[in-house]
């Protein structure tokens, strides 16, 4: 006699409805698929780690070619330009609130 254990209770598989058997089979299938995907994910992570280590080996060392210093310029903001994005956000928030109310 084959049994199915769900939430600590055992059930005779032969006595289950067609729907219950189908759901039990679907659970078994999805559990198998999850295990397969977890194994593929482990392999992908290992491959990624390998490629990162190979990339680090292939990059030039800092001794040979020093990194160039880059300069970044900061753009100054005026009171007007700083206020505009806030006004836009406020309008967008009002619009989304209206949309939700209209959807009800």
C-alpha positions in Angstrom: 0.0 0.0 0.0 1.5 3.3 -1.1 0.9 6.2 1.2 1.1 10.0 0.9 2.1 12.1 3.9 0.8 15.7 4.0 1.2 17.9 7.0 1.9 15.0 9.2 -1.1 12.9 8.1 -0.8 9.8 6.0 -3.2 8.9 3.2 -3.6 5.8 1.1 -2.8 6.8 -2.5 -5.4 4.4 -3.9 -8.2 6.0 -1.9 -7.4 9.6 -3.2 -9.6 11.3 -5.8 -8.3 11.8 -9.3 -7.8 15.5 -8.5 -5.8 14.7 -5.3 -3.6 12.3 -7.3 -3.0 14.8 -10.0 -1.9 17.5 -7.4 0.4 15.0 -5.7 2.0 14.2 -9.0 2.4 17.9 -9.8 4.1 18.5 -6.5 6.5 15.6 -7.2 7.2 17.0 -10.6 7.8 20.6 -9.3 10.0 19.3 -6.5 12.2 17.5 -9.1 12.3 20.6 -11.2 13.3 22.7 -8.3 16.2 20.3 -7.4 17.3 20.4 -11.0 17.3 24.2 -11.2 19.2 24.4 -7.9 21.9 22.2 -9.3 22.1 24.3 -12.5 22.3 27.4 -10.4 25.2 25.9 -8.4 27.0 25.1 -11.6 26.4 28.6 -13.0 27.7 30.1 -9.8 30.8 27.9 -9.9 31.4 28.8 -13.6 31.0 32.5 -12.8 33.5 32.3 -10.0 35.9 30.6 -12.4 35.4 33.3 -15.0 36.0 36.0 -12.5 39.3 34.4 -11.4 40.3 34.0 -15.0 39.5 37.7 -15.7 41.5 38.8 -12.7 44.5 36.8 -14.0 44.1 38.3 -17.5 43.9 41.9 -16.3 47.1 43.9 -16.4 48.7 44.4 -13.0 48.8 47.8 -11.5 52.6 47.9 -11.5 52.8 47.7 -15.3 50.1 50.2 -16.2 49.0 52.6 -13.5 45.4 53.6 -13.6 44.7 57.0 -15.0 43.1 59.4 -12.7 39.7 60.6 -13.9 38.2 63.8 -12.8 34.5 64.3 -12.4 32.8 67.6 -12.5 29.9 68.3 -10.3 27.1 70.2 -11.8 25.8 73.0 -9.6 22.1 73.1 -9.1 20.1 76.2 -8.7 17.0 76.6 -6.5 14.8 76.5 -9.6 16.2 73.3 -11.1 16.1 71.6 -7.7 12.5 72.4 -7.2 11.4 71.1 -10.6 11.9 67.4 -10.0 10.0 67.7 -6.7 7.1 69.2 -8.5 7.1 66.4 -11.1 7.1 63.8 -8.4 4.2 65.5 -6.7 2.2 65.5 -9.9 3.0 61.8 -10.6 1.9 60.8 -7.1 -1.4 62.6 -7.5 -1.9 61.0 -10.9 -1.3 57.5 -9.6 -3.6 58.1 -6.6 -6.3 59.2 -9.1 -5.7 56.1 -11.2 -6.2 53.9 -8.2 -9.4 55.6 -7.2 -10.7 55.4 -10.8 -9.9 51.7 -10.9 -12.1 51.0 -7.8 
